Amino acid sequence: MTLEKFPRERYEPAPDLLAGRVILVTGAGQGLGRAVALACAAHGATLALLGRKQEKLEATYDAICAANGPEPALVPLDLATAGGAELDALAALVRRDLKRLDGIVHCASHFAPLGPLADESLERWLETLRVNLAAPFALTRACLPLLNAAPAASVIFTGETHGVHPRAYWGGFAVAKAGLSTLAAIWADELEHAGKPRINVLVPGPIASPQRSRSHPGEDRSKLRTPEEAANAFLFLLGDEARGLSGRTFEL
């Protein structure tokens, strides 16, 4: 894996950057996923909002509609338990109701308390790997025919700082996040002849998210990048200016 600095230090997306496009965002009920969904809608995209909790998805839905964004679709789904059949059904639902899919932003994550590897169980590892690595792969695979049909599709896996800068006690979570870079590189290599979809990893760094408050309790959140500030980078990778970038891991 080669870690790269994000190519645009300051990025101001055009208001109609994603007009007419359909973007699926996982983990859209809170934190970074919600911020990315709102940003995509503000720039013209129709959203498919995926998350575990219906009420949180409805809150994101209401926020998009209140801002006069395109009406989103809600996809309540628990990636910790969803199997291949459920993911195939999700792709069929997007095809039926939204007619197309131009991008996926994988923001959903499962975070377990920090601790030494010696204390982590097989069951805990399997759940962590399932949500943070296997589910992004399987969901992208299920949606691949839709993505291939789009003129400039983009898939973004959300990485994590300790997946690219390993440290003690981050365990299976860091290992799963590190795997996303290898996944993106292999997939991009396999799809190089087609040129689409683009598949990249974006490591947003420390942001003031619900997950960050669990891993770093007591931290001064005012010094962190907000999810809304990080969302701009995802817009860049979804848009046409990032054409030609694939299989890469970028760090903000």
PyRosetta script that sets phi, psi and omega in degrees:
from pyrosetta import init, pose_from_sequence

init()
pose = pose_from_sequence("MTLEKFPRERYEPAPDLLAGRVILVTGAGQGLGRAVALACAAHGATLALLGRKQEKLEATYDAICAANGPEPALVPLDLATAGGAELDALAALVRRDLKRLDGIVHCASHFAPLGPLADESLERWLETLRVNLAAPFALTRACLPLLNAAPAASVIFTGETHGVHPRAYWGGFAVAKAGLSTLAAIWADELEHAGKPRINVLVPGPIASPQRSRSHPGEDRSKLRTPEEAANAFLFLLGDEARGLSGRTFEL")
pose.set_psi(1, 132.3)
pose.set_omega(1, 173.5)
pose.set_phi(2, -110.0)
pose.set_psi(2, 117.5)
pose.set_omega(2, -179.9)
pose.set_phi(3, -86.1)
pose.set_psi(3, 130.5)
pose.set_omega(3, -176.9)
pose.set_phi(4, -119.8)
pose.set_psi(4, 146.6)
pose.set_omega(4, 172.7)
pose.set_phi(5, -69.7)
pose.set_psi(5, 140.9)
pose.set_omega(5, -179.7)
pose.set_phi(6, -56.5)
pose.set_psi(6, 133.1)
pose.set_omega(6, -169.1)
pose.set_phi(7, -71.8)
pose.set_psi(7, -14.6)
pose.set_omega(7, -179.2)
pose.set_phi(8, -125.3)
pose.set_psi(8, 105.5)
pose.set_omega(8, -178.1)
pose.set_phi(9, -62.4)
pose.set_psi(9, -41.8)
pose.set_omega(9, 176.0)
pose.set_phi(10, -128.9)
pose.set_psi(10, 128.3)
pose.set_omega(10, -176.4)
pose.set_phi(11, -132.7)
pose.set_psi(11, 124.4)
pose.set_omega(11, 177.0)
pose.set_phi(12, -114.9)
pose.set_psi(12, 99.3)
pose.set_omega(12, -177.3)
pose.set_phi(13, -68.6)
pose.set_psi(13, 145.5)
pose.set_omega(13, 175.2)
pose.set_phi(14, -64.3)
pose.set_psi(14, 146.2)
pose.set_omega(14, -178.3)
pose.set_phi(15, -55.8)
pose.set_psi(15, -33.3)
pose.set_omega(15, -177.7)
pose.set_phi(16, -103.0)
pose.set_psi(16, 26.5)
pose.set_omega(16, -175.0)
pose.set_phi(17, -50.3)
pose.set_psi(17, -42.2)
pose.set_omega(17, -173.8)
pose.set_phi(18, -116.6)
pose.set_psi(18, 21.9)
pose.set_omega(18, -178.8)
pose.set_phi(19, -58.2)
pose.set_psi(19, 131.4)
pose.set_omega(19, 178.3)
pose.set_phi(20, 82.2)
pose.set_psi(20, -1.7)
pose.set_omega(20, -177.7)
pose.set_phi(21, -100.3)
pose.set_psi(21, 156.8)
pose.set_omega(21, 177.7)
pose.set_phi(22, -115.7)
pose.set_psi(22, 125.9)
pose.set_omega(22, -177.3)
pose.set_phi(23, -124.4)
pose.set_psi(23, 130.5)
pose.set_omega(23, 174.6)
pose.set_phi(24, -96.7)
pose.set_psi(24, 125.7)
pose.set_omega(24, 178.8)
pose.set_phi(25, -120.3)
pose.set_psi(25, 123.3)
pose.set_omega(25, 175.6)
pose.set_phi(26, -92.8)
pose.set_psi(26, 153.9)
pose.set_omega(26, -175.1)
pose.set_phi(27, 66.9)
pose.set_psi(27, 32.1)
pose.set_omega(27, -170.9)
pose.set_phi(28, -79.8)
pose.set_psi(28, -0.4)
pose.set_omega(28, -176.9)
pose.set_phi(29, -83.6)
pose.set_psi(29, -16.6)
pose.set_omega(29, -177.2)
pose.set_phi(30, -159.6)
pose.set_psi(30, 170.7)
pose.set_omega(30, 171.2)
pose.set_phi(31, 55.4)
pose.set_psi(31, -135.9)
pose.set_omega(31, -176.1)
pose.set_phi(32, -63.5)
pose.set_psi(32, -41.2)
pose.set_omega(32, -179.7)
pose.set_phi(33, -60.1)
pose.set_psi(33, -42.9)
pose.set_omega(33, 177.7)
pose.set_phi(34, -63.8)
pose.set_psi(34, -44.5)
pose.set_omega(34, -179.2)
pose.set_phi(35, -62.8)
pose.set_psi(35, -41.7)
pose.set_omega(35, 178.7)
pose.set_phi(36, -65.1)
pose.set_psi(36, -42.1)
pose.set_omega(36, 179.1)
pose.set_phi(37, -61.3)
pose.set_psi(37, -45.3)
pose.set_omega(37, 179.7)
pose.set_phi(38, -64.0)
pose.set_psi(38, -39.4)
pose.set_omega(38, 179.5)
pose.set_phi(39, -66.0)
pose.set_psi(39, -42.9)
pose.set_omega(39, 178.8)
pose.set_phi(40, -62.1)
pose.set_psi(40, -44.1)
pose.set_omega(40, 179.7)
pose.set_phi(41, -64.1)
pose.set_psi(41, -39.2)
pose.set_omega(41, -179.9)
pose.set_phi(42, -64.4)
pose.set_psi(42, -20.0)
pose.set_omega(42, 179.6)
pose.set_phi(43, -110.0)
pose.set_psi(43, 25.1)
pose.set_omega(43, 166.2)
pose.set_phi(44, 101.4)
pose.set_psi(44, -6.6)
pose.set_omega(44, -175.5)
pose.set_phi(45, -78.8)
pose.set_psi(45, 148.4)
pose.set_omega(45, 166.3)
pose.set_phi(46, -91.6)
pose.set_psi(46, 130.1)
pose.set_omega(46, -172.6)
pose.set_phi(47, -103.6)
pose.set_psi(47, 142.3)
pose.set_omega(47, 161.9)
pose.set_phi(48, -105.8)
pose.set_psi(48, 114.3)
pose.set_omega(48, -172.7)
pose.set_phi(49, -99.1)
pose.set_psi(49, 114.3)
pose.set_omega(49, -178.3)
pose.set_phi(50, -111.0)
pose.set_psi(50, 135.7)
pose.set_omega(50, 177.4)
pose.set_phi(51, -173.0)
pose.set_psi(51, 172.0)
pose.set_omega(51, -177.1)
pose.set_phi(52, -78.9)
pose.set_psi(52, -35.3)
pose.set_omega(52, -168.8)
pose.set_phi(53, -110.2)
pose.set_psi(53, 117.9)
pose.set_omega(53, -176.7)
pose.set_phi(54, -56.0)
pose.set_psi(54, -43.5)
pose.set_omega(54, -174.8)
pose.set_phi(55, -65.2)
pose.set_psi(55, -35.2)
pose.set_omega(55, 178.6)
pose.set_phi(56, -71.3)
pose.set_psi(56, -38.8)
pose.set_omega(56, 176.0)
pose.set_phi(57, -63.4)
pose.set_psi(57, -39.1)
pose.set_omega(57, 179.0)
pose.set_phi(58, -64.7)
pose.set_psi(58, -35.0)
pose.set_omega(58, 177.6)
pose.set_phi(59, -65.8)
pose.set_psi(59, -40.4)
pose.set_omega(59, 175.7)
pose.set_phi(60, -66.0)
pose.set_psi(60, -42.3)
pose.set_omega(60, 176.1)
pose.set_phi(61, -55.3)
pose.set_psi(61, -49.3)
pose.set_omega(61, -178.1)
pose.set_phi(62, -62.3)
pose.set_psi(62, -39.0)
pose.set_omega(62, -179.7)
pose.set_phi(63, -65.6)
pose.set_psi(63, -39.1)
pose.set_omega(63, 178.7)
pose.set_phi(64, -66.4)
pose.set_psi(64, -45.8)
pose.set_omega(64, -179.2)
pose.set_phi(65, -66.1)
pose.set_psi(65, -36.6)
pose.set_omega(65, 179.0)
pose.set_phi(66, -64.6)
pose.set_psi(66, -27.2)
pose.set_omega(66, 178.6)
pose.set_phi(67, -92.7)
pose.set_psi(67, 12.2)
pose.set_omega(67, 178.4)
pose.set_phi(68, 64.2)
pose.set_psi(68, 29.3)
pose.set_omega(68, 174.3)
pose.set_phi(69, -80.4)
pose.set_psi(69, 165.6)
pose.set_omega(69, 176.8)
pose.set_phi(70, -58.5)
pose.set_psi(70, 141.7)
pose.set_omega(70, -177.0)
pose.set_phi(71, -63.3)
pose.set_psi(71, 124.2)
pose.set_omega(71, -177.9)
pose.set_phi(72, -82.3)
pose.set_psi(72, 167.9)
pose.set_omega(72, 169.8)
pose.set_phi(73, -106.3)
pose.set_psi(73, 141.5)
pose.set_omega(73, 179.6)
pose.set_phi(74, -100.2)
pose.set_psi(74, 134.5)
pose.set_omega(74, -179.6)
pose.set_phi(75, -130.8)
pose.set_psi(75, 82.1)
pose.set_omega(75, 176.7)
pose.set_phi(76, -69.9)
pose.set_psi(76, 119.7)
pose.set_omega(76, -177.2)
pose.set_phi(77, -158.8)
pose.set_psi(77, 134.5)
pose.set_omega(77, 177.3)
pose.set_phi(78, -97.5)
pose.set_psi(78, 109.9)
pose.set_omega(78, -178.1)
pose.set_phi(79, -69.1)
pose.set_psi(79, -13.5)
pose.set_omega(79, 177.6)
pose.set_phi(80, -73.9)
pose.set_psi(80, -21.2)
pose.set_omega(80, -177.1)
pose.set_phi(81, -122.8)
pose.set_psi(81, -14.8)
pose.set_omega(81, -176.4)
pose.set_phi(82, -64.9)
pose.set_psi(82, 135.3)
pose.set_omega(82, 177.0)
pose.set_phi(83, -105.7)
pose.set_psi(83, -173.9)
pose.set_omega(83, -178.0)
pose.set_phi(84, -59.0)
pose.set_psi(84, -38.6)
pose.set_omega(84, -179.0)
pose.set_phi(85, -63.8)
pose.set_psi(85, -41.6)
pose.set_omega(85, 179.1)
pose.set_phi(86, -66.0)
pose.set_psi(86, -37.5)
pose.set_omega(86, -179.6)
pose.set_phi(87, -72.4)
pose.set_psi(87, -37.0)
pose.set_omega(87, 174.6)
pose.set_phi(88, -63.4)
pose.set_psi(88, -38.8)
pose.set_omega(88, 178.5)
pose.set_phi(89, -65.9)
pose.set_psi(89, -36.7)
pose.set_omega(89, 177.0)
pose.set_phi(90, -61.4)
pose.set_psi(90, -47.4)
pose.set_omega(90, 179.6)
pose.set_phi(91, -61.1)
pose.set_psi(91, -39.3)
pose.set_omega(91, 178.3)
pose.set_phi(92, -65.3)
pose.set_psi(92, -36.7)
pose.set_omega(92, 178.5)
pose.set_phi(93, -64.9)
pose.set_psi(93, -43.8)
pose.set_omega(93, 178.2)
pose.set_phi(94, -61.9)
pose.set_psi(94, -43.4)
pose.set_omega(94, 180.0)
pose.set_phi(95, -62.6)
pose.set_psi(95, -42.8)
pose.set_omega(95, -176.9)
pose.set_phi(96, -70.1)
pose.set_psi(96, -46.5)
pose.set_omega(96, -171.1)
pose.set_phi(97, -91.4)
pose.set_psi(97, -31.9)
pose.set_omega(97, -175.2)
pose.set_phi(98, -111.9)
pose.set_psi(98, -11.8)
pose.set_omega(98, 170.9)
pose.set_phi(99, 74.8)
pose.set_psi(99, -15.5)
pose.set_omega(99, -175.6)
pose.set_phi(100, -161.7)
pose.set_psi(100, 170.2)
pose.set_omega(100, 173.9)
pose.set_phi(101, -150.0)
pose.set_psi(101, 120.2)
pose.set_omega(101, -176.2)
pose.set_phi(102, -105.6)
pose.set_psi(102, -8.1)
pose.set_omega(102, -179.5)
pose.set_phi(103, -176.4)
pose.set_psi(103, 155.4)
pose.set_omega(103, 172.8)
pose.set_phi(104, -130.0)
pose.set_psi(104, 133.4)
pose.set_omega(104, 171.7)
pose.set_phi(105, -117.6)
pose.set_psi(105, 113.3)
pose.set_omega(105, -177.4)
pose.set_phi(106, -89.1)
pose.set_psi(106, 98.4)
pose.set_omega(106, 179.1)
pose.set_phi(107, -108.7)
pose.set_psi(107, -15.2)
pose.set_omega(107, -179.4)
pose.set_phi(108, -62.6)
pose.set_psi(108, 142.4)
pose.set_omega(108, 177.9)
pose.set_phi(109, -151.2)
pose.set_psi(109, 158.7)
pose.set_omega(109, 174.0)
pose.set_phi(110, -121.8)
pose.set_psi(110, 121.1)
pose.set_omega(110, -176.5)
pose.set_phi(111, -119.2)
pose.set_psi(111, 126.4)
pose.set_omega(111, 176.5)
pose.set_phi(112, -104.4)
pose.set_psi(112, 155.9)
pose.set_omega(112, 179.2)
pose.set_phi(113, -55.7)
pose.set_psi(113, 145.3)
pose.set_omega(113, -179.3)
pose.set_phi(114, -69.2)
pose.set_psi(114, 148.3)
pose.set_omega(114, 178.5)
pose.set_phi(115, 179.1)
pose.set_psi(115, 169.9)
pose.set_omega(115, -179.4)
pose.set_phi(116, -68.3)
pose.set_psi(116, 150.8)
pose.set_omega(116, 179.7)
pose.set_phi(117, -57.7)
pose.set_psi(117, -33.5)
pose.set_omega(117, -178.5)
pose.set_phi(118, -62.1)
pose.set_psi(118, -20.3)
pose.set_omega(118, -178.1)
pose.set_phi(119, -99.1)
pose.set_psi(119, -1.8)
pose.set_omega(119, -177.4)
pose.set_phi(120, -89.5)
pose.set_psi(120, 133.5)
pose.set_omega(120, -179.0)
pose.set_phi(121, -89.7)
pose.set_psi(121, 162.7)
pose.set_omega(121, 175.7)
pose.set_phi(122, -60.4)
pose.set_psi(122, -41.7)
pose.set_omega(122, -178.8)
pose.set_phi(123, -62.2)
pose.set_psi(123, -40.8)
pose.set_omega(123, 178.9)
pose.set_phi(124, -65.9)
pose.set_psi(124, -40.8)
pose.set_omega(124, 178.2)
pose.set_phi(125, -63.3)
pose.set_psi(125, -43.9)
pose.set_omega(125, -177.3)
pose.set_phi(126, -63.3)
pose.set_psi(126, -40.4)
pose.set_omega(126, 178.3)
pose.set_phi(127, -66.8)
pose.set_psi(127, -41.7)
pose.set_omega(127, 179.7)
pose.set_phi(128, -63.4)
pose.set_psi(128, -46.4)
pose.set_omega(128, 179.4)
pose.set_phi(129, -66.2)
pose.set_psi(129, -35.1)
pose.set_omega(129, -178.2)
pose.set_phi(130, -63.2)
pose.set_psi(130, -50.0)
pose.set_omega(130, -175.6)
pose.set_phi(131, -75.1)
pose.set_psi(131, -41.5)
pose.set_omega(131, -170.9)
pose.set_phi(132, -88.0)
pose.set_psi(132, -17.4)
pose.set_omega(132, -176.7)
pose.set_phi(133, -131.7)
pose.set_psi(133, -53.4)
pose.set_omega(133, -176.0)
pose.set_phi(134, -67.9)
pose.set_psi(134, -42.8)
pose.set_omega(134, -178.2)
pose.set_phi(135, -65.2)
pose.set_psi(135, -43.8)
pose.set_omega(135, 175.6)
pose.set_phi(136, -58.8)
pose.set_psi(136, -39.6)
pose.set_omega(136, 175.3)
pose.set_phi(137, -61.5)
pose.set_psi(137, -51.9)
pose.set_omega(137, -172.7)
pose.set_phi(138, -67.3)
pose.set_psi(138, -37.3)
pose.set_omega(138, 178.5)
pose.set_phi(139, -67.5)
pose.set_psi(139, -42.7)
pose.set_omega(139, 177.5)
pose.set_phi(140, -62.5)
pose.set_psi(140, -42.9)
pose.set_omega(140, 179.5)
pose.set_phi(141, -60.9)
pose.set_psi(141, -42.8)
pose.set_omega(141, -179.8)
pose.set_phi(142, -63.1)
pose.set_psi(142, -32.3)
pose.set_omega(142, -176.8)
pose.set_phi(143, -94.0)
pose.set_psi(143, 0.9)
pose.set_omega(143, -173.1)
pose.set_phi(144, -57.9)
pose.set_psi(144, -41.6)
pose.set_omega(144, 177.7)
pose.set_phi(145, -59.2)
pose.set_psi(145, -39.0)
pose.set_omega(145, 176.6)
pose.set_phi(146, -65.9)
pose.set_psi(146, -43.5)
pose.set_omega(146, -179.8)
pose.set_phi(147, -64.9)
pose.set_psi(147, -39.6)
pose.set_omega(147, 179.2)
pose.set_phi(148, -64.2)
pose.set_psi(148, -28.7)
pose.set_omega(148, -178.3)
pose.set_phi(149, -79.6)
pose.set_psi(149, -16.5)
pose.set_omega(149, -179.4)
pose.set_phi(150, -81.0)
pose.set_psi(150, 148.6)
pose.set_omega(150, -176.2)
pose.set_phi(151, -70.2)
pose.set_psi(151, -26.7)
pose.set_omega(151, -175.7)
pose.set_phi(152, -151.1)
pose.set_psi(152, 55.7)
pose.set_omega(152, -174.6)
pose.set_phi(153, -71.2)
pose.set_psi(153, 151.0)
pose.set_omega(153, -178.4)
pose.set_phi(154, -141.4)
pose.set_psi(154, 132.6)
pose.set_omega(154, 175.7)
pose.set_phi(155, -117.1)
pose.set_psi(155, 131.6)
pose.set_omega(155, -179.6)
pose.set_phi(156, -125.3)
pose.set_psi(156, 121.2)
pose.set_omega(156, 171.3)
pose.set_phi(157, -92.6)
pose.set_psi(157, 133.6)
pose.set_omega(157, 177.5)
pose.set_phi(158, -87.3)
pose.set_psi(158, 113.1)
pose.set_omega(158, 177.6)
pose.set_phi(159, -84.1)
pose.set_psi(159, -172.5)
pose.set_omega(159, -178.5)
pose.set_phi(160, -145.9)
pose.set_psi(160, 145.6)
pose.set_omega(160, -173.1)
pose.set_phi(161, -51.7)
pose.set_psi(161, -41.6)
pose.set_omega(161, -175.1)
pose.set_phi(162, -80.9)
pose.set_psi(162, -6.1)
pose.set_omega(162, 170.1)
pose.set_phi(163, -78.3)
pose.set_psi(163, -23.7)
pose.set_omega(163, 178.5)
pose.set_phi(164, -109.1)
pose.set_psi(164, -17.8)
pose.set_omega(164, 175.2)
pose.set_phi(165, -129.5)
pose.set_psi(165, 78.7)
pose.set_omega(165, -172.3)
pose.set_phi(166, -61.2)
pose.set_psi(166, 141.3)
pose.set_omega(166, 176.5)
pose.set_phi(167, -143.0)
pose.set_psi(167, 160.4)
pose.set_omega(167, -179.8)
pose.set_phi(168, -56.7)
pose.set_psi(168, 145.3)
pose.set_omega(168, 170.3)
pose.set_phi(169, 81.0)
pose.set_psi(169, -0.6)
pose.set_omega(169, 178.9)
pose.set_phi(170, -90.7)
pose.set_psi(170, -10.7)
pose.set_omega(170, 164.9)
pose.set_phi(171, 46.1)
pose.set_psi(171, -137.8)
pose.set_omega(171, -175.4)
pose.set_phi(172, -62.1)
pose.set_psi(172, -29.1)
pose.set_omega(172, 179.1)
pose.set_phi(173, -62.9)
pose.set_psi(173, -47.6)
pose.set_omega(173, 179.1)
pose.set_phi(174, -65.6)
pose.set_psi(174, -38.9)
pose.set_omega(174, 179.6)
pose.set_phi(175, -63.6)
pose.set_psi(175, -44.2)
pose.set_omega(175, 179.3)
pose.set_phi(176, -62.7)
pose.set_psi(176, -44.4)
pose.set_omega(176, -179.4)
pose.set_phi(177, -67.1)
pose.set_psi(177, -35.0)
pose.set_omega(177, 176.7)
pose.set_phi(178, -63.7)
pose.set_psi(178, -35.1)
pose.set_omega(178, -179.6)
pose.set_phi(179, -63.3)
pose.set_psi(179, -23.9)
pose.set_omega(179, -179.4)
pose.set_phi(180, -63.2)
pose.set_psi(180, -34.7)
pose.set_omega(180, -180.0)
pose.set_phi(181, -66.4)
pose.set_psi(181, -42.0)
pose.set_omega(181, 176.8)
pose.set_phi(182, -65.9)
pose.set_psi(182, -42.0)
pose.set_omega(182, 177.9)
pose.set_phi(183, -58.2)
pose.set_psi(183, -48.3)
pose.set_omega(183, -178.7)
pose.set_phi(184, -63.5)
pose.set_psi(184, -40.6)
pose.set_omega(184, -178.3)
pose.set_phi(185, -66.0)
pose.set_psi(185, -43.9)
pose.set_omega(185, 179.5)
pose.set_phi(186, -64.4)
pose.set_psi(186, -46.7)
pose.set_omega(186, -177.1)
pose.set_phi(187, -64.2)
pose.set_psi(187, -42.1)
pose.set_omega(187, 178.8)
pose.set_phi(188, -61.8)
pose.set_psi(188, -38.3)
pose.set_omega(188, 178.8)
pose.set_phi(189, -65.6)
pose.set_psi(189, -40.9)
pose.set_omega(189, 179.5)
pose.set_phi(190, -67.4)
pose.set_psi(190, -31.0)
pose.set_omega(190, -176.0)
pose.set_phi(191, -97.3)
pose.set_psi(191, 4.4)
pose.set_omega(191, -173.3)
pose.set_phi(192, -56.4)
pose.set_psi(192, -38.1)
pose.set_omega(192, -177.5)
pose.set_phi(193, -65.2)
pose.set_psi(193, -30.0)
pose.set_omega(193, -179.4)
pose.set_phi(194, -87.7)
pose.set_psi(194, -29.4)
pose.set_omega(194, 179.9)
pose.set_phi(195, 77.7)
pose.set_psi(195, 4.9)
pose.set_omega(195, 179.0)
pose.set_phi(196, -158.7)
pose.set_psi(196, 153.5)
pose.set_omega(196, -8.6)
pose.set_phi(197, -72.6)
pose.set_psi(197, 156.6)
pose.set_omega(197, 169.4)
pose.set_phi(198, -71.9)
pose.set_psi(198, 139.9)
pose.set_omega(198, -179.4)
pose.set_phi(199, -133.1)
pose.set_psi(199, 117.8)
pose.set_omega(199, -177.4)
pose.set_phi(200, -137.4)
pose.set_psi(200, 165.9)
pose.set_omega(200, 174.2)
pose.set_phi(201, -115.7)
pose.set_psi(201, 134.9)
pose.set_omega(201, 175.7)
pose.set_phi(202, -121.1)
pose.set_psi(202, 122.9)
pose.set_omega(202, 177.0)
pose.set_phi(203, -101.0)
pose.set_psi(203, 105.5)
pose.set_omega(203, -173.3)
pose.set_phi(204, -76.4)
pose.set_psi(204, -10.7)
pose.set_omega(204, -177.2)
pose.set_phi(205, 76.6)
pose.set_psi(205, -173.0)
pose.set_omega(205, -178.6)
pose.set_phi(206, -63.4)
pose.set_psi(206, 121.9)
pose.set_omega(206, 176.2)
pose.set_phi(207, -131.8)
pose.set_psi(207, 157.4)
pose.set_omega(207, -177.6)
pose.set_phi(208, -80.1)
pose.set_psi(208, 75.7)
pose.set_omega(208, -177.5)
pose.set_phi(209, -114.9)
pose.set_psi(209, 165.0)
pose.set_omega(209, 175.7)
pose.set_phi(210, -57.8)
pose.set_psi(210, -38.1)
pose.set_omega(210, 179.2)
pose.set_phi(211, -63.7)
pose.set_psi(211, -42.0)
pose.set_omega(211, -179.6)
pose.set_phi(212, -61.6)
pose.set_psi(212, -36.2)
pose.set_omega(212, 180.0)
pose.set_phi(213, -67.4)
pose.set_psi(213, -23.9)
pose.set_omega(213, 177.1)
pose.set_phi(214, -80.9)
pose.set_psi(214, -38.2)
pose.set_omega(214, -177.3)
pose.set_phi(215, -83.5)
pose.set_psi(215, -24.4)
pose.set_omega(215, -178.2)
pose.set_phi(216, -133.2)
pose.set_psi(216, 63.7)
pose.set_omega(216, 179.9)
pose.set_phi(217, -63.1)
pose.set_psi(217, 141.2)
pose.set_omega(217, 179.3)
pose.set_phi(218, 86.7)
pose.set_psi(218, -4.2)
pose.set_omega(218, 179.7)
pose.set_phi(219, -70.0)
pose.set_psi(219, 148.1)
pose.set_omega(219, 176.7)
pose.set_phi(220, -76.8)
pose.set_psi(220, 100.1)
pose.set_omega(220, -174.2)
pose.set_phi(221, -70.1)
pose.set_psi(221, -17.5)
pose.set_omega(221, -179.8)
pose.set_phi(222, -67.8)
pose.set_psi(222, -17.3)
pose.set_omega(222, -179.5)
pose.set_phi(223, -91.9)
pose.set_psi(223, -1.8)
pose.set_omega(223, -176.9)
pose.set_phi(224, -96.1)
pose.set_psi(224, 154.7)
pose.set_omega(224, 171.1)
pose.set_phi(225, -64.8)
pose.set_psi(225, 138.3)
pose.set_omega(225, 178.1)
pose.set_phi(226, -80.7)
pose.set_psi(226, 156.9)
pose.set_omega(226, 174.7)
pose.set_phi(227, -56.6)
pose.set_psi(227, -35.1)
pose.set_omega(227, -179.9)
pose.set_phi(228, -65.6)
pose.set_psi(228, -37.7)
pose.set_omega(228, 177.4)
pose.set_phi(229, -67.4)
pose.set_psi(229, -38.1)
pose.set_omega(229, 179.3)
pose.set_phi(230, -69.7)
pose.set_psi(230, -28.9)
pose.set_omega(230, -175.3)
pose.set_phi(231, -60.1)
pose.set_psi(231, -30.1)
pose.set_omega(231, -179.5)
pose.set_phi(232, -58.6)
pose.set_psi(232, -36.0)
pose.set_omega(232, -179.8)
pose.set_phi(233, -66.2)
pose.set_psi(233, -36.7)
pose.set_omega(233, 176.7)
pose.set_phi(234, -65.8)
pose.set_psi(234, -37.7)
pose.set_omega(234, 177.3)
pose.set_phi(235, -60.5)
pose.set_psi(235, -41.0)
pose.set_omega(235, 179.3)
pose.set_phi(236, -59.6)
pose.set_psi(236, -46.5)
pose.set_omega(236, -178.0)
pose.set_phi(237, -70.4)
pose.set_psi(237, -23.1)
pose.set_omega(237, 176.0)
pose.set_phi(238, -79.9)
pose.set_psi(238, -26.8)
pose.set_omega(238, -172.6)
pose.set_phi(239, -85.3)
pose.set_psi(239, 175.5)
pose.set_omega(239, -174.0)
pose.set_phi(240, -72.0)
pose.set_psi(240, -20.6)
pose.set_omega(240, 179.0)
pose.set_phi(241, -65.9)
pose.set_psi(241, -20.1)
pose.set_omega(241, -179.0)
pose.set_phi(242, -94.9)
pose.set_psi(242, 9.4)
pose.set_omega(242, 176.6)
pose.set_phi(243, -58.8)
pose.set_psi(243, 138.4)
pose.set_omega(243, -177.9)
pose.set_phi(244, 95.4)
pose.set_psi(244, -13.9)
pose.set_omega(244, 177.1)
pose.set_phi(245, -94.8)
pose.set_psi(245, 117.4)
pose.set_omega(245, 179.5)
pose.set_phi(246, -157.3)
pose.set_psi(246, 148.2)
pose.set_omega(246, 179.7)
pose.set_phi(247, 75.1)
pose.set_psi(247, 17.8)
pose.set_omega(247, -173.0)
pose.set_phi(248, -109.3)
pose.set_psi(248, 157.2)
pose.set_omega(248, 172.8)
pose.set_phi(249, -119.7)
pose.set_psi(249, 118.1)
pose.set_omega(249, -176.9)
pose.set_phi(250, -110.9)
pose.set_psi(250, 144.3)
pose.set_omega(250, 177.1)
pose.set_phi(251, -121.6)
pose.set_psi(251, 129.9)
pose.set_omega(251, 177.4)
pose.set_phi(252, -74.4)
pose.dump_pdb("model.pdb")
